[in-house]
Amino acid sequence: MQREHIQSNLKDYYLHQFGYGKDVQIRNFVHIQAGWESEIYAYDLLVGGEDPQELILRIYPGADALDKSQREFENLKRLVGLDFPVPRAYTLESDIALIGDPFVIMERIPGETLWGTLFSSKPEEQAELIDLFNQLYVQLHNLDTQPFLEDQENVIGNDSSSVVTSQFENWRAVYDRLPLPDFLPILDWLEDHIADLEKSYPAVLHWDFHPENIILQPDGSMVVIDWTGLQVSDLRFDLAWTLMLITAYEGGYWRTPFIESYERAAGESFPNMEFFDVAACTRRLFSIAGSISAGAEKLGMRPGAEETMRKQIEPARAVYKLLLKRTGIHLPSIENWLNG
């Protein structure tokens, strides 16, 4: 019923846009994903006798839905302008009366997500796909940061410590809104170790760059989706997040081939990754703990996302194991959840 309601309201939206005398049809309207942050539908739009357009409707629920929808829309526009492979964004709609939440309509990219193909391929094909993945990742991190800085409230410096410090100031503000005392020792640990970091440089971060957010097209090229989290910060935050997710869901074996492939593509190595592992694990586990204690919507995610999290105990266990290995700091609330 939810899908039918959205489809009907979307058709009304198009009739209003194109004129009620137009023949507007929405065909093949399919719910394709309910992630932690959004609801995604695919459909074909036919207006008059024109050829059908293959489109994506991305709906943004949660506490900061208006900001997220606008961020993704603007980020996609900028990335297209920089010739980075992303879907083209066509419409941003902030009127929640239309279908209940803000939404963006964008180009539908043909193909499948990379995750399933990559981890089911033969070893030599896996190596090639990992290299293509990381070449694209390095391309992102080498983009000009200037077009994206105007959206950031905090000033980004040119040295690693100021960039990382700015990031933790943002995180502290989130933790202050939803206090979880277990996490304070971890935040203190991270902030105490900032001064030990070797220099890196600010880069454009995706903040959720993993194979499920890569569309592998029939011609073998890749397109990156899901741009609500784009930010300029230390690229090692991004890299550690990617490594954390891949190893949590597919096993620790994959860390070495992915990091080595990335470093080959970048032409340099990246020190202090253990520190950024802790940052990634902390961010992941805080999202889980906060969602379960206060509801996912409070953290700007899709209402009900906590139920998805409850079904992903084993990946969360792997993340917590890595956090313990790096810091030795226990999180009783996470342990109770994992054991419950």
Secondary structure, DSSP 8 states (H G I E B T S, - for coil): -HHHHHHHHHHHHHHHHH-TTS-EEEEEEEEEEE-SS-EEEEEEEEETTS--EEEEEEE--STTHHHHHHHHHHHHHHHHHTT-----EEEEE--TTTTSS-EEEEE---SEEHHHHHHHS-HHHHHHHHHHHHHHHHHHHTS-SHHHHTT-SS---SSHHHHHHHHHHHHHHHHHHS--GGGHHHHHHHHHHGGG-----EEEE-SS-SGGGEEE-TTS-EEE---TT-EEEEHHHHHHHHHHHHHHHH-GGGHHHHHHHHHHHHTS----HHHHHHHHHHHHHHHHHHHHHH-GGGGTS-TTHHHHHHT-HHHHHHHHHHHHHHH----HHHHHHHH-
